[in-house]
Amino acid sequence: MKSQNFKPMFLSMIALGGAFAAGAANATVIKLDVNGDGIKDLRFTNHIKLKLFTSKFSYEVEGLNGATVSAGGPLAFGNLIGASTDFDANNMLAAYSHQNWYAGVGCGPKASTNGSCHSGSWNNGFSDVSGYLGFALASGDDTFYGWANIAMNHAGAATIIGTAVETCANTAIGAGSAAAGCNGVPPAEVPEPASLALLAAGFAGIGAMRRRAAKR
């Protein structure tokens, strides 16, 4: 099993402001090679959509090149990730919406006041949440299991803290397990990316974008 720690990168609203001011949809994508074989395994996407009265944000993870990710909410430290884990092609971790219309109620269409909605498998309302996402990498007839440690704050910003992959094929790994070798052979080191991965255009940010667009 091999593990990595990443240096988070802040994705500033100032740098992205031009695209949002135009009211266009935008997405930030981070692809990870979690086992160092040169093939991207996971894709984290931060979707943002801004209109005059509506701001939407979502944070999704997908498996690439045959990889799959654990379904449902965050796994706790020590939870086994293996053949009995429920895996899927993708997982919508969180989605937030803020809108302000002139008629109606709540978060539905034409809400009369500021309506704030949230959903997603990892969503914890507007509270902080952290835990482990399991994943499975296919290699011929074998499967290699691993985890990604993710933290999300109350505004929907998400940080990928680190990952680990079990190097013994078809062997479960405990979420958060420290690095260890397979059959006494230490794992090879995986180069640390130059920068990764705070997708910080969360709910607080899209509220600011909505106000900016309304002034135009």
C-alpha positions, 0 to 999 in steps of 0.5 A: 500500500502506498500513500501520498500527502498533497499540498492544497492549492487555493482556487481564488474567486478573483482569478475566476471572476471574469468567467463567472461575471459573464454568466457562463457555466464553468468547471475546474477539473483535477485528475489524479494518478494514485498509483504512479503508473502514468494513467489517470485514475480519478477525476474531481470536478467542481461545477459552477453555474451562475445566472442573474438570480441563481448560483449553483455549485457541485463537487463530483468524483469519477473513476477513470480508465476502469476505476470505480469509486465508493458510493454513498457518504464518507467512510470512517477511519478503519472502514475496510475497502474491498470486494464488499464495498459498494462501488460506482462509476461516479459519486456526486459528493455535494451540490449547493444552490442559491436563488432569489426570485420574485414569487413563490416560496422555498428553494423551488422555482420562483422563490420569493426570498433567498433560497438555499438548498443542498444535496449530495452523498457527502453533504452535511447541510452547511456543516463541515464534513471529512472522511474517506472515499474508497476506490478500486483500480482494475488491472486485468483480472485483479483489483487494487483498492485504495482511499482518498482523504477528503475534507469539505467545509461548511461552504462546500470547499473541498480539499483532497488531503491524500491518497493510498493504494493497496499494492497486494491485488484483491486485498482490502485496505483500511481507510486511512491506513499507513503505508506498508509493503506487500509480502515484505516488499516496500511500495514504490514512491509516487511523485507528489504533484506540483499543486493540488487540490482545494476546490474552493468555489463553495456556497459562500463564493457563489453567493458573492458571484450572484450579487456581482452578476446582479449589479451588472 
